[in-house]
Amino acid sequence: MCAIVGVINSKDAAKTAYYGLFSMQHRGQEASGISASNNHHIKTIKNRGLVTEVFDSSSFEVLKGEMAIGHNRYSTAGSDSVLDAQPVSAKYSLGEISIVHNGNLINKDEVRESLVEDGAIFQSNMDTENILHLIARSKKEHLQDRIVEAVKQIKGAYCLLILSRSKMFVLRDPYGIRPLSIGRLKDGGYIVSSETCSFDLVGATFLRDVKPGEMLIFEEGKSEFKSIQLFGQTDPRICAFEYIYFARPDSVIDGKNVYDIRKKLGETLAKKSKIKADLVIPVPDSGVPAALGYARQSGIPFEMAIVRNHYVGRTFIEPTQEMRNLKVKLKLNPMSDVLKGKSVVVIDDSIVRGTTSKKIVELLRHAGAKEIHMKIAAPEIKFPEKYGIDTPSFAELISANMNASEVCKFIGADSLEFLSIDELIGALGNERKYSLVSFDGDYFIK
């Protein structure tokens, strides 16, 4: 779920990368980092914390040059130590190199064991470091050939940006599971980013998406880039969760507007619903577009009856159940004046463990809601996701262990309804395939 951004042939590239990362803070809040190449030397600044906490004006005195890559971390592999922050940089036989990665490698343990047996020494717990070692230990003469050799040995979901002293390599896995787009900056340079919302902030023009299985090569001082298709034809499978939850609503992911898709998910919920209610209310923020779609389709008035505090920090909250409950109260506050005596339809994007939904229902009851009908703008999450999302094990996924009526009873709602997988695909558009492993357990990367 991380964010990556690359800027090339643009003045103050690191500053542009900083703004790109700032616009994609929602994709990861644990750590942030930027590497910049200047006069054939790569400098890196990274640390735990938000983009605005990691960088200040002095950072850009260090991060000079017209090429830079950046990363926001949301951990799915590794721990939360600063060693697990990206970019991952190193010196090796061809000079200096820095890498950022969004995704998850499913064969990371086998690759690492093989590298360790061969004498490799690892600094972090990240699968990204595997790629660095594979490149460094290759016997190929040119970096491009070493990268190709490395990616042929890894399996899973990945978007990669690799910065050398004078080039930037961009790669997307053969299935295109995680998003990656190319934009043109006003000064003629390029930006490559996980989401198009970053283009809006830095004034870039969207060119196209990086194709699944494609490698792009940008070179210092050259206005055109090279494209090489590394893998044969596969059925691309963008992750459905990008549309349901991850991406910012103002992004366009693989040609589809996220906000429009979320409204369609809400409309689809309304079409199948038989509930009569006084109000439609979203769980902010990710439930808002779906709730708007539901309200428009059903004709039931929309109200922002749950107010979200956007300034709840993450670092001081311990991951105990008691603290999770407190965090919901810190983050969400229902308005009793709006809710008292009302029958409400509550729209949320998903239910994972069920504990947050349970707390929201309790808060709404306490605020005076008469009936609470929970509607989820996604199917039941029954399987752990292995391609770059930090979903928990089977034991923690409530829908893997209970049916919908049991989940309804657990969270304390008067009714509960999910979308079916077919309804989800209908709203997304059935002209292509999606990664739906959380819902159908089809782990299609073997």
N, C-alpha and C positions, 0 to 999 in steps of 0.2 A: 504493500500500500504506500510505499515511500514515494517521494517526489524527486525527480532528477531534472536538471536543466543544463544545457550547454550553449555557450555563446562563442562565436568565432568571427574573426575579421571585423571586430567592432571596437571602437574606442571605449576604454574603461569597461571591458567585458565583465569583470568581477562585479561591478555595481549593477549591471543589467541582470547578471545571474542572481544577485541578492534580491532584487525586486521580483524576479521570477519565483524564487523560493518563498518570498513573503506571500505572494498570491496563492501559493500551494501549501501554506502552513497546515491546512486541514488534513493533508496526507501523512503528516508525521510531526510530532511535537517533542520527541525525545532528544534529538541531537540535530545539528546542522553543520555543514561544512562547504568550503569552496576551495578549489585549486585553480591557480592561474599560471599561465606560461608566459614568460617574458625573457627575451634574449636567450632563448633555449634553456632556461632554468624554470623549474616548477616550484612554486611556493604554495603551501596549504595552511589554512586556518580552519579548525573544527573544534567543536566542544558540545557538551550536553546543553540542552536548553532550546528556547525558541530562536528564530532567525534574528530578532531584534536584540536578544540577549547575547548571542554569540559574536556578532559583528558590531563595530562602531567605526567612526571616521578613520581612526588609525589603522584599521584592518586593510583599508584600500590603499594605504601607503605601501603595504607589503604586497598586496594582490594586484600588481600592475600587469599590463599587457592586454593584447587583443584577443586572447583565448582563455576561456575559463569554463569549468564544470562545477556543478553544485548539487547538494543532496540534503533532503530532510528525511530524518530516520523515524520509521515506525517499526519496531523490532518484530520480526517473525522468525529470524534465526540469529542466535547469539544472545548476549546479555545486554544490559544497558550501561556497560562501562564505556569510558571515552575511547577506549581502543576499538570499540565496535561502531564508532561514528565513521562516517564516510565524508569525503573521498578517502580511498586507500591509496597511498603513494609509496613509491620505492625507487631506488636506483638499481639498475641491472646492466647487463652487458651492452645493451644498445643505448644506454643513457638513463633518462628519467621517465617515469610513467605514473599516471594517476587514473583511478577508476571509480565510477559511481554505478550503482546497480539498483534497479527496482524489480522485485520479483522474489522467487524462491527456487533454489535448485533441489530437485528431489533426489539426485544421486550424490549430494554433497558429502555424505559420510564415506561412501566408497572411494570417491575421488581423493578426499583428504587422507584417508588411511593409506592409499597408494602413494601419495606424495610424501607422507611422513616416513613410510618404509624406505623411500628413496632418498631420505635425508633432509627433507624440507622442514623448516622451523616456522611455526605459526605464531603471530602476535595477537590474534583476535579469535573470536568464535564464529566469525561471519563466513558464510558461503562465498562472499565476494572475494575473499583472500585466496580461495582456491584458484580463481581465474587468473589472478596476478601471478601465482606460482606456475601455473600451466604455461603462461606466456613467457615468463622469465627462464624456465627450464627447457623451452623448445630449442631445437638445434637449427631451426629455419633462420635464414640470413636476414629477412626483412620482417618488420613488426606486423605488417598486414598479414603475412603468411602465418606468423605465430598466433595471431588472434583467431584466424580461421581454424587453425589446428586446435586451439583451446576450446572454441565454442562447439566443435564437433565432438568434444568429450563430455560436455555438460548436458544435463537434461532438466527440463522444468520451464518455469516462466522467467523471462528476463528481458529487461530493457537495459542496455549498457551504453555508457559514454566513456570512452577511453582517450585520455589526453596524453599525447607525447610532446616532445619539445616543439614540434612544428605542425602537428596534425591532430585532428579529432576524429575518432572512429565512433560510429553510431550503429548499434545493433538491436534488433528486435527478434524475439524467438519465433520459430516457425509457425506457431499458432496465433501469435499476436495477442496473447492473453492480457497483458497490461498495455495501456495506451502510450503512444509517443507520436508527437507531431512536429512538423518543421514550419518555421516562420521566417519572414524576411524583415530585417530591421531597416529603419529609415536611412541609416548610413550605408546601406548595402551589405552589411553583415548578416549572419544567420543566427537564429535561435532554435534549439531543439528542446522540447519540453514535454513533461508528462501530460499537461493539460493546456488547452487553448486559452483558458482564462488568464494565463501569464502573458500571452501575446497582447491582450487588451491593455494590460497595465503598462507594458514597455513600448506600446505603439507599434508592434510588429504586425505584418500582414500574414495571415495563414496561407501556406503554400499547399501542403498535403500532409497526409499521415505517412509515417515510416511504414513500409509494407512488412507483413509478417515474413520472417526469414531474410530480411534485407540488411545489408551492411552499406552504410554511407561513409565516404571518406572526404573530409574537409581539410584543405591545406592552407597554411598561412599565406596570405597575400593573393590567393586565387579566388576569383569571383564565382566559379562553378564548382560543384561537388560531383564525385563519382558515386555510382550506385552499382552494387554487385548483389545478385540473388544467391545466397549461400545454400539454400535448401530447395529440394524439389517441391512440387505442389502439395500443400496440405489444406485442409478445411480450416480457415481462420476461426478462432473462437475467443472473441473478446469477452472478458469476465462480466457477467450480468450484474455483479455487485457494483461495478463502476457506475451504472445507471441508477441502481436502487439506492446506493448510499455514499460511495466513496467520493465521486467527482463533485466538484462545485457545480451548482445548477446552471451557471453561466458558461460552462464548458461545452464544447462539441466533441464527442468521443466517437471516433470512426464514422463521421458523417451524421451523427444523430445528436440533436440538442437534448442535453440532460434534463433541463427544466420541462420541456415538452413531454419527454418520456415519463417523467414522474407524475405529471398531471394525467397522462393516459392511464397509468397504473391506478390512480384514484378513481378515474371514470369507470374503469373495469370493475373495481370493487363495488361501486355504486350500482352498476347494472345488475349485479348478482344479489344485491342486498334486499331483504324484505323488511328491514327495520324502519319503523317510524320513530323519528327523534326530533327534538327541538333545535339542536345545534350540532354542527360538525366542528370539532376542534383538533388541531394538529399537536403532536408532540414535537416541539421545536428543537432544532431547525429542520432536520432532514425530512420530517413528516409534512412540512408546509405545502409544497407543490401538489403532493398527492391529495391532501385534504382540500385544496382549492378545486382540483379536478372532481373529487367526490361531491363537494357542495354544488358545483355547477351542474353535474349530471343528475343529482338527486333533488335539487331545488331546496335543500335544507340550508338554512343560514350558516355561514362560516364565521367563527369567532376565534380570535387569538386568546383563548381563556387560560392558557398556561403561559406564564412569562418566564423566559430563560435569562439567567444571569450569565453573561458571556465572559465574566472575569474570574471564574472558578479555576484556580490553579490545579495542576495535576500532581506536582511532585510531593506535596505534603500529605496526600491521601494514601493511606496504607491499603493494600488490596484485601482487607478482611471484609466479611459480609456486613459487619456492623458499619464499617466506614463506607462501603458501597451505598448502603441505605442513607447515610448522612449526606453523601455526595449528591444523591438525587434531590434531596431537600435543598442543598446549597445551590443546585443548578436550576431547578424547576419549581415555580410557585403558582398554583392555581388561584384564579380570582373567584372568591366565593360569591361576590355580587352578581357575577355573570352566570355562575353554575347552580346556584341554590334552587332546588326543586325541579331542575331540568333533566330531561333524558338526553344523553349526549352520545354521539359517535366519535370515538377517539381514533385518529389515524396515526400509525407509526410505520417506520420503514421495515422493521424486522423484529423478531424475538429470538434472542440467542440463549441466554441462561434462564430468562423469565423473571429474574429478580428485580430488574429495573421496572418492567411492566407492572409487576405486583406492587411496587412502591408507588408508581404513578396512580394506579387504581385506588390505593389507600388514601393518597393525597386528595384525589378528586372526591371520594366519599366524604372525607373530613371537611372538604369545602362545600358540601351540601348537594352534590349531584345525586339525582334520584335513581337514574339508570345509567350504566356505563357499558356501551357496546364497542368492543375493541375490534378494529379492522386493520389488517396488516398488508401493506402494499408489496408483498413478496410471498412466495411459498414458505412452507415450514422448512427450517434449517435442520436437516437430519444427519449431515455428514461433515466431518472436519475438512476444511479446505487446505490444500497443500501447495497452492501456487501463488503464495504471497499475501495471504490474509491470516491474521492471527486468531482464527476461530478455535475454540477449545476442543478437547477430546469428546468422544461419544458420551462419556459419563457426565459431562457438563452441559451438553446440548439438550435443552429440555424437550424439544420435539423428537429427539432420537429415543427418548424414554417414555414419552406420554403422547397420547392422541390429542386432537384439538380440544375435545370436551374436557379432558383431564387437565390440559394446560389452562383452559378457561377457569376451571375450578381453583387451580393453584394461584392464578393471578387475581382471582376474586371478581372478575368481570361478569356482567349479566349475559353476555354472549361474546364469542370470538370467531372471527372469520379470516382466513388467509386466501391469497390468490392460489390457483392451481399452477403447475408448471406451464401447461398449455396457455392459460390466460396471461401469464408473464410473457411468454414468447409472442403471443398475439399483440401485446402492447409494445414490445421491443421491435417487432417486425420480423416475420418468419421467412424473410428472403435469405437469411444466413444462419449459421450455427453460433451458439454461445457457450462459454464455460459455465456450466450449471452444477458443478460438483457438490456444492453445499446442499443442493436440493435433490439431485438424482443419484449421487454417488458414482457418476461415470468419470473415473479417473483416466482420462483419455491419453495422457502421456505415459507410455509404458516404460 
